[in-house]
């Protein structure tokens, strides 16, 4: 009975040994797993450090590239703005030059109108010729009645000669002589009857011949009156006149009074002979020919001037249309430039905001990196101290505590690995976003360069059109000077 309890007391020892052996093997296995976990943690730390360094380098490279792109865009925008300003200034100067050219053309047209107005002395010359013609017509109207009156006077003188001849043939019939003398327009009463005598026949004949001779002279009336005076003087002899001679003298004086009824011209006019009248007619015909030649020249000049005015008007209309087209192109170009400037300003503002956001994001990433590094340094120090404590201290007293420690270590390693994966994914996303922003900025830069190229081409086209317009304006001015230059001197010479 005593041996059986002793055997039973010896049986638990091998069991405890086996249990210790299994625990030691489990503990060694757990230590190996812990060493593997620690090694894996170290590799994960190294990978995290490498990823952080590559991420920082990528962020710095992206930041540098963004800064370079922004600087290049700013330089391009400054160059484009300066080129646009110079082009706008040149276009404004061209517009002022065109306005000055149009003002010069208006002044030239005004000068041409003044010269055309000065060409009216031809009308005054025509008026002078018409006045000379009217004067000649008036002179003709004056001379024709004079000729008619002279013809009537000749008829009356013939009648007077007939009466004188009748008186000479019938000297002894005083009653009939007195009756015949009453037919004449006498200004005084007749004398008493004449006594028969033979002397009147001898004295009255020369007086009548002198009277008729003086009446036949139609060139001047003064010679007629002088002739009458000579006749009256010739009637007076040194001896006294008989009553019959006095009657004959009264009859002759009555004949001399007849020319007093001749039409006398008004003051300022004079009677001219036939030779002078013919000369005046010849001069009038010459002046008429000159007037017709001057009229033809004036008509030719007016026709040429009208043609030149029409050509100038057409060319001015063409030039005005070209100026309006150039002004419209200038306005459209200014609108395009203003729109481009607005777009550039908006894009600059967007680029500035994106640059600011990128700088803030880079700053935030740097801060996060610094925070992660600061967190990793204490954790590594804590892990080193824990490892040192683990090395210094003994293993946990029980297997359960060791299992809990391994489980906790695995959870920490898994959590850190997940955090590192999340951080790496976030960094990849940030890098992709930065690359997309950089691509967008590059596309915006390319579009801006294309717009600048198109605007430069439009500016070149506008400058070429303005140059052609200027050349056309100069050509029109030269043609206008050629057309108007040689005509006006001839016109002035013709007028003067």
Beta strands, then each sheet from edge to edge (+ up, - down):
end
